[in-house]
Each structure stands twice: as structure tokens, then as C-alpha cells.
Amino acid sequence: MKKKITYSTILFSILMVLFFLPMFQEHCKVFRFKSLVGESVKEKTKFSKFSINDYRSGLWQKTLESYTSENYGFREPMIRLYSQYLFDFYQKTPVDFVSFGKGKWMFYKHTVDDYYGKEMFRWQKDNETAVTAFNNEINLVNKFRNLLKQYDIEFLWIIVPDKPIIYSEYLPDDTFDTTSINGRKYFTEKFDSIKLDYIDMNPYYLQIKDTSSFLLFPPTGHHWNFSAIYGADSILRYMEQQKNIRLPQIIYSNFHKSCKFSEERDRDIENALNLVRDVNLKGIYTSQEADVTFLRDSSVSKPNALFVGNSFVWQILDYVPSREIFEDFTFLYYNREAYIGHDKKQRPISEIDYAEKVLCSDYVVWLSNAAQIYKCSYNFIEDALISLCVSQDRQKQRRKEISDSLRRDTVFCNNNKKQFEYKLKKKTDELLRNVAVAFPELLKDSVLQVVNPNLDRYLTLRKINRDIEWKTAIFCQTSHLGKSYDELLQEEITNVLLQKPLLRDNKEFVTRDNFLNIHREQIIKDMQSDPKQMKSIKEKAKKYDKTMEQAIYDDADWILDNKIKQKNIIIPEFLE
């Protein structure tokens, strides 16, 4: 009897531990697990404070249920174990955007649907609607291209290779829908007819896939791997042709196993499945890359570029850093997020002045894969043309008219009673980006002209940005005048427009030492604002018997030299 009670006590204790352990883990986070990726990392529900009104309406219970399901203890390993079970026994996944192909190949579902002719219907209800949307976009793209040519700016439309097109033999079996319109073929045929510059890389990648020493796409990844270097080279050579200039030559050699980061990226579809263990690709695929260098001489140009596109751009930048090719660089990711400069500083897209970014560029490049061409230009062309060619008064007028129309729309009002003003603004903003609805005049046959009042300022800014000696002269006076480079740049633009004396002509401070000192001072300011770094410097000063001032200066000097070696800071040749 005593033994029986002991066993019962042990079993009860184990049960209680199992029961309360998830709650304990939820609140204390004792165990650390590998983070989930994919859909599982969407913004989590915040814990809702209890209120009688929310309880009566059922909102509090619903929010609590969502919060609990997203935050319970051991959520990560339980999801991974369930996903691994489905994958091992049934070759299935709870992730609805992944399709399993033949062998161990995986694809994003929308790219498979595009190959089989079904993706169009996800974006357009029928062929007539699709043709109207496509023709409107092509019309705007052509107008945009012709507008930019007036200001010596080249526009290029890039279609990068899609994995299902290049490796169709590994796709899951399905039937073709021959009733739909293929976006890639429709756009390229129309571009051919109006002689608009574009590159469709799919034929080239199909041509080289059997002779390449490595697979051009990873079996369990979505994006191109080191083969992105071929696409980058094609883009640069076409850019040279457009402006009759020379850009740096890409040289690659010494193929070797990829770094950990590249290996992880090559498994991005697989990672979205949240499996316990990696899919074994031994004998099928080895992630590899090569050493990349850039050949340049005095005849090589460094233009300014604005890229708009999807995640395929990131792979290009992994192997071809923007600072190696361009003087200035901006990337509008899906036209939803902005990454400015070679350091890719992120800024909200709402802060981007499209007219300035476009007019200050030498090249505007749109880049995406075939399966996403149904989204047209991610609304970039529309946003840019509105900023360039629609007056502020006209924009304000249409905003008021659209907003008033929505207020009179009974269906809209009834469906959006909660947070009405917020939803009204959101819908108005959405309709203002629809040129066919908000500014149909842009679709007419007339030639578009820039009406943005800051046109002269933007063109002057581009002129300064193209002149390294002018930019350096402004930069070298920042410390002396106690102003930032951007402040002095705007002052110089005003000087040009008002025909005042220019900062460019003040050569007294334009020296190599002053150039380096300003960079060093900024590094010191950054160090002094970082408590951890200052603690480390204090320890070094004590260890090597230095004053704090000397230790800070020495560390700043080391960081400066390192930035120069890594080309994060480039000393202009005329200062050498």
C-alpha cells in the first residue's frame, strides 16, 4: 500500500510539473529556443487589459485567446516538432505558401502558380481587368522613361530569373491554366513594341543552367545564390550601354564553400517550415561562392542609382556592395521601406521625396521576379509621377474630393464605423495612389512635364552630387562652420540659385588632414555616446597607462583606418 501511494505521488508530481511547466516557461523564459521564422514571427497580440465593455462584447476573451496561443511556454519546440512530424511522415507542412516539388526541392506556391498560369487570378478577377491594369502600367512606365530622358536619367526594367522557370523539371505535377495571361510575357512583348529598355534574365539562366558548375538556385531556397553575380554583371553592362560609360568590372575566382550566412539564406524556404533538423542535401547541393573583386581605372564612372524592387536585390548587394559601383545608392524595398546610402539606413517610405530621389539619380532601376510582375511596379511609377507631375494644389483637391466621396458612401461608412477617421484616411491614401481613379490625366496621350516646384533645387543637388571635389569642399567646412553636411549642402544649393559666393570656391579647408579629422571627430562622438565602448576604453587607458583622451583618440584612429581599408570611407583621389 505504501509503495502504491509513493507511485501515485510520483505520477501526480510529474503531472503537475508537466501542467505548470509551460506556464512557468511563459513568464520566466528559463529555456532559450531557436526563434521561429516565416509566418510564425508576425507581430504578436499584446496582452489586453480587462474591461467590462470588452468582456461583454467578447473582445477581451478573443484577444486573450490570441495572446495565449502566441505566447504559451515551449511554443517554439512544439511547433517545430509538429512541423517535423508532418514533413517526415506525410511530406506536408502547415505553411500554406510552400509547395513541395520532386526530390527534396521546394518552391514558394505563388511562383509555382505563375508557372502553371494561375497566379494572375490572385491579383486580377479576369483577363479584361488584367489587360487594363497592365496596359495602364506600361503606359505610365513609358511616360516615366521619356520624362527621365529629358534630364539625362536612364530607366531600366529588370526581370530576374524565377526558380520554377529555370528548374521546371523539379516542380510538383499540375495542369496548366491556358485561359489566363502570363504577366512576364505580356510586359516583355509590349516593351519590345515600344522599344523600352528591359532585361528578362530567364532565357539566359535557362541557357547556362546545364553548363554551370553549380546549381543556379538552391533546392530548398527561393532566391538566386552566387548566380546573382551573373545577373549583376548583366545589369552593369547594360547600364554602360545606356549611357556609353564604363563601370567597374566584376572579377570572381577561387570558388569555395559559402559562409554560414549564405548557407542559411540558401535554405530560406526550408527555414520557413520551422523544422527541428535541416533537410539533408548531401550529394544534391553544396552552397558555394567565390571571391569577388572589382577592376577599375581612371576612366570608370560612379553614377548615382535608385533601385526599386523585391528581395532579389539583397543577394546582389551581398556580392556586389553598392559602394563599389555607385557614388550614391537608394533601395526602395517593395516601395514600402527605404534604405538610404551605402550603409542602408532604413527610413519610413512616407519620408521619401520621390521627385528628389528620381531627379538626383543617373539610373532608376526596377527589379523583380516574374511571379510578382502582377503587382506591376509596386506603385512606384505612380508615386513618382504624382510627385513629379501633379501640383500640390491638384493633389489637395483630389484628396478632398475622394475623402468627401467616401463620407457619402453608405457601404463604406457602415463597414468602417470603428476608427472611422483612421480608415477613411487610409482608404483615401490608397485611392490617391491609383492613377486611373485619382489622376486620369496622367494616362492621356499628352507628354508629361515636371511641375514640382523644387525642380531647380533637385537638379542643382544632382549636379553637386556628381562632382566629388564640390562635395568634398562642402564636407571639409562642416567642422569650421559648425553645421552638418546636409545643412551646408542646402545652403550651397541656395547659393547657386541666388548666384551667391559658393562654398566650393573656399579651398582653405579642403585638405586631406581636415577631411580625416572630421571623420575622426564623428567617430569620437559616436564612441562617447556608447557607454559600453567608453567602459572598454577606460579599461584600455588603465592597462596601457594612457590618459582617457589619448585612449579615445587611439581607438578612433584605429576605427578610422579600418573604415578606410574596408572602403566605408573613401578618400578622394585629389586629396591623396
C-alpha positions, 0 to 999 in steps of 0.5 A, spaced: 500 500 500 505 504 501 509 503 495 502 504 491 501 511 494 509 513 493 507 511 485 501 515 485 505 521 488 510 520 483 505 520 477 501 526 480 508 530 481 510 529 474 503 531 472 503 537 475 510 539 473 508 537 466 501 542 467 505 548 470 511 547 466 509 551 460 506 556 464 512 557 468 516 557 461 511 563 459 513 568 464 520 566 466 523 564 459 528 559 463 529 555 456 532 559 450 529 556 443 531 557 436 526 563 434 521 561 429 521 564 422 516 565 416 509 566 418 510 564 425 514 571 427 508 576 425 507 581 430 504 578 436 497 580 440 499 584 446 496 582 452 489 586 453 487 589 459 480 587 462 474 591 461 467 590 462 465 593 455 470 588 452 468 582 456 461 583 454 462 584 447 467 578 447 473 582 445 477 581 451 476 573 451 478 573 443 484 577 444 486 573 450 485 567 446 490 570 441 495 572 446 495 565 449 496 561 443 502 566 441 505 566 447 504 559 451 511 556 454 515 551 449 511 554 443 517 554 439 519 546 440 512 544 439 511 547 433 517 545 430 516 538 432 509 538 429 512 541 423 517 535 423 512 530 424 508 532 418 514 533 413 517 526 415 511 522 415 506 525 410 511 530 406 506 536 408 507 542 412 502 547 415 505 553 411 500 554 406 505 558 401 510 552 400 509 547 395 513 541 395 516 539 388 520 532 386 526 530 390 527 534 396 526 541 392 521 546 394 518 552 391 514 558 394 506 556 391 505 563 388 511 562 383 509 555 382 502 558 380 505 563 375 508 557 372 502 553 371 498 560 369 494 561 375 497 566 379 494 572 375 487 570 378 490 572 385 491 579 383 486 580 377 478 577 377 479 576 369 483 577 363 479 584 361 481 587 368 488 584 367 489 587 360 487 594 363 491 594 369 497 592 365 496 596 359 495 602 364 502 600 367 506 600 361 503 606 359 505 610 365 512 606 365 513 609 358 511 616 360 516 615 366 522 613 361 521 619 356 520 624 362 527 621 365 530 622 358 529 629 358 534 630 364 539 625 362 536 619 367 536 612 364 530 607 366 531 600 366 526 594 367 529 588 370 526 581 370 530 576 374 530 569 373 524 565 377 526 558 380 520 554 377 522 557 370 529 555 370 528 548 374 521 546 371 523 539 371 523 539 379 516 542 380 510 538 383 505 535 377 499 540 375 495 542 369 496 548 366 491 554 366 491 556 358 485 561 359 489 566 363 495 571 361 502 570 363 504 577 366 512 576 364 510 575 357 505 580 356 510 586 359 516 583 355 512 583 348 509 590 349 516 593 351 519 590 345 513 594 341 515 600 344 522 599 344 523 600 352 529 598 355 528 591 359 532 585 361 528 578 362 534 574 365 530 567 364 532 565 357 539 566 359 539 562 366 535 557 362 541 557 357 547 556 362 543 552 367 546 545 364 553 548 363 554 551 370 558 548 375 553 549 380 546 549 381 543 556 379 538 556 385 538 552 391 533 546 392 530 548 398 531 556 397 527 561 393 532 566 391 538 566 386 545 564 390 552 566 387 548 566 380 546 573 382 553 575 380 551 573 373 545 577 373 549 583 376 554 583 371 548 583 366 545 589 369 552 593 369 553 592 362 547 594 360 547 600 364 554 602 360 550 601 354 545 606 356 549 611 357 556 609 353 560 609 360 564 604 363 563 601 370 567 597 374 568 590 372 566 584 376 572 579 377 570 572 381 575 566 382 577 561 387 570 558 388 569 555 395 564 553 400 559 559 402 559 562 409 554 560 414 550 566 412 549 564 405 548 557 407 542 559 411 539 564 406 540 558 401 535 554 405 530 560 406 524 556 404 526 550 408 527 555 414 520 557 413 517 550 415 520 551 422 523 544 422 527 541 428 533 538 423 535 541 416 533 537 410 539 533 408 542 535 401 548 531 401 550 529 394 544 534 391 547 541 393 553 544 396 552 552 397 558 555 394 561 562 392 567 565 390 571 571 391 569 577 388 573 583 386 572 589 382 577 592 376 577 599 375 581 605 372 581 612 371 576 612 366 570 608 370 564 612 372 560 612 379 553 614 377 548 615 382 542 609 382 535 608 385 533 601 385 526 599 386 524 592 387 523 585 391 528 581 395 532 579 389 536 585 390 539 583 397 543 577 394 546 582 389 548 587 394 551 581 398 556 580 392 556 586 389 556 592 395 553 598 392 559 602 394 563 599 389 559 601 383 555 607 385 557 614 388 550 614 391 545 608 392 537 608 394 533 601 395 526 602 395 524 595 398 517 593 395 516 601 395 514 600 402 521 601 406 527 605 404 534 604 405 538 610 404 546 610 402 551 605 402 550 603 409 542 602 408 539 606 413 532 604 413 527 610 413 519 610 413 517 610 405 512 616 407 519 620 408 521 619 401 521 625 396 520 621 390 521 627 385 528 628 389 530 621 389 528 620 381 531 627 379 538 626 383 539 619 380 543 617 373 539 610 373 532 608 376 532 601 376 526 596 377 527 589 379 523 583 380 521 576 379 516 574 374 511 571 379 510 578 382 510 582 375 502 582 377 503 587 382 506 591 376 511 596 379 509 596 386 506 603 385 512 606 384 511 609 377 505 612 380 508 615 386 513 618 382 509 621 377 504 624 382 510 627 385 513 629 379 507 631 375 501 633 379 501 640 383 500 640 390 494 644 389 491 638 384 493 633 389 489 637 395 483 637 391 483 630 389 484 628 396 478 632 398 474 630 393 475 622 394 475 623 402 468 627 401 466 621 396 467 616 401 463 620 407 457 619 402 458 612 401 453 608 405 457 601 404 463 604 406 461 608 412 457 602 415 463 597 414 468 602 417 464 605 423 470 603 428 476 608 427 472 611 422 477 617 421 483 612 421 480 608 415 477 613 411 484 616 411 487 610 409 482 608 404 483 615 401 491 614 401 490 608 397 485 611 392 490 617 391 495 612 389 491 609 383 492 613 377 486 611 373 481 613 379 485 619 382 489 622 376 486 620 369 490 625 366 496 622 367 494 616 362 492 621 356 496 621 350 499 628 352 507 628 354 508 629 361 512 635 364 515 636 371 511 641 375 514 640 382 516 646 384 523 644 387 525 642 380 531 647 380 533 645 387 533 637 385 537 638 379 542 643 382 543 637 388 544 632 382 549 636 379 553 637 386 552 630 387 556 628 381 562 632 382 566 629 388 571 635 389 564 640 390 562 635 395 568 634 398 569 642 399 562 642 402 564 636 407 571 639 409 567 646 412 562 642 416 567 642 422 569 650 421 562 652 420 559 648 425 553 645 421 552 638 418 553 636 411 546 636 409 545 643 412 551 646 408 549 642 402 542 646 402 545 652 403 550 651 397 544 649 393 541 656 395 547 659 393 547 657 386 540 659 385 541 666 388 548 666 384 551 667 391 559 666 393 559 658 393 562 654 398 566 650 393 570 656 391 573 656 399 579 651 398 582 653 405 579 647 408 579 642 403 585 638 405 586 631 406 588 632 414 581 636 415 577 631 411 580 625 416 579 629 422 572 630 421 571 623 420 575 622 426 571 627 430 564 623 428 567 617 430 569 620 437 562 622 438 559 616 436 564 612 441 562 617 447 555 616 446 556 608 447 557 607 454 559 600 453 565 602 448 567 608 453 567 602 459 572 598 454 576 604 453 577 606 460 579 599 461 584 600 455 587 607 458 588 603 465 592 597 462 596 601 457 597 607 462 594 612 457 590 618 459 582 617 457 583 622 451 589 619 448 585 612 449 579 615 445 583 618 440 587 611 439 581 607 438 578 612 433 584 612 429 584 605 429 576 605 427 578 610 422 583 606 418 579 600 418 573 604 415 578 606 410 581 599 408 574 596 408 572 602 403 566 605 408 570 611 407 573 613 401 578 618 400 578 622 394 583 621 389 585 629 389 586 629 396 591 623 396 
